[in-house]
């Protein structure tokens, strides 16, 4: 259970609730027994199907009954139905799951059932248009999942489902569209880590496929991130994304530029843990990877700067002071090498 | 400073099976096998393993055998599923009753769940998730049947679940989430493939789960929740970076999430307790060195001494156990 406040019920209140629940409990147990008995008997009738509807309404997480329901459709209803009838039934199933998801947006088995419905849409409406029904459903799915993400932009079930729909649609949307979708989500709320995550996936795909110029694209991303950093320096999503962007290249020019940019922000926001932390991380990269390229004087400066920042971090972010201690020890060792 | 009210929590766990009149009890039948494993493990960590009857428990486990599938369901009459199968194996292992199992059939079931991509489904209908991958690998490991697994294929899928933040998601492409980080990290530990992990990035992401109130969340900008005391903590423990969070503050957070009247631990202070948060709160306290608790193995979430006896211990590190005051 999550987010349910503890309430101190009196003995009388508890007893009253128990009495009220007795009737519901009796009905629920009888319904469960009746349905499971039919399942054991491989009863694929409409009556059995209707029992599962009632039971799943009372207990949407009852995975065994979702499975039974699917088996009834596969082994009982579908074989005696025309493609049109199957299509209509699945359309009703999708409506049922939509209603269910509005009440229970994070129940895995409901999302699973929805996928199963889509995967079982028959060819139709005609021989010349065998994908017509399917295409219509897939197009609608994107709309449904957008509504779910509007309601809760961090619902990972919905995001996973979105990726599934995009990958499964018979006519694929261009990935640039998805990039634009993540831009919209991020601009609505910079701390939408789920949207930044999606963006990292879409960009990686576009870069690897050569569909956009990685260098220009990365520069655009730095611009976007800089904007977000300055708007809300306390939001961790942006800093995690920034670290990934930096790690995608190996030129020290970009590293120096980003360090300078973050230093500027730190000057405006002297208590910013994320500025300090990121500066330490990027300076450590300079120390480790570019050891042969930087002169001793610069090394000394970097080490001193890191140690000073790590010292400050131990004070402003005390929960993680041991991590900063570990990094300080490592940085000191780099100084001892020379 | 609050303390862990062991006696109260033991009574809470004992009471869970007693109220057959309770509607909620029956509405959660699909979790029963898991709930029994959670309760038993919590009792073990609190050194009260015998508070629930061994024979009754073994009998219940065996009554959940789904002979069609060759697996265990959550409850008598429920279909076999990888999650309830793992819980059943864990319960029997703790009670020294693994000899009750039809190992070849279970292995067949487990291996049948692996998809061409390397991920595992939960059952024949195929909901895929790295949680199920962990369940299958842990189960095979506890049965001493890891040699039957295609390790490269399994590790290959986990690689595809690795994200820009060093973490892992439920499926390839999914956002990092502490519970998925746990299942992937623990699986890699079992398979001796922790080399697949970017230690520094992942430990950084995990350490950032600690909020000012001392509790841990599961993803950036989400609320603290006691169950992450296990998912995050066990992952950090496997990476040997448990010191990267503030232990005292987390202990305080977990202790303040206890129900002081009826026992049990909730997701956060003031909320309703349940056995799920009770076991993960107690396991988290154990990893943090809370006095008078038994050691828990973070890879398997089972008594560490048992896992060691079975020859399955990996190189994780918990905080040293404090002396009672």
Interface residues (C-beta under 8 A of the other chain):
Chain A: X1 X2 X3 X4 X5 X6 X7 X8 X18 X21 X22 X24 X25 X28 X29 X32 X36 X39 X40 X58 X59 X61 X62 X63 X64 X67 X70 X108 X109 X112 X116 X154 X156 X159 X160 X163 X191 X193 X194 X197 X198 X200 X201 X235 X236 X237 X240 X241 X243 X244 X318 X319 X320 X321 X322 X323 X326
Chain B: X21 X22 X23 X26 X27 X29 X30 X31 X73 X74 X77 X78 X79 X81 X123 X125 X126 X127 X129 X163 X164 X165 X169 X170 X171 X173 X174 X175 X176 X177 X201 X203 X204 X205 X207 X208 X210 X212 X214 X219 X220 X221 X222 X223 X225 X241 X243 X244 X245 X246 X249 X259 X261 X266 X267 X270 X271 X272 X273 X274 X276 X277
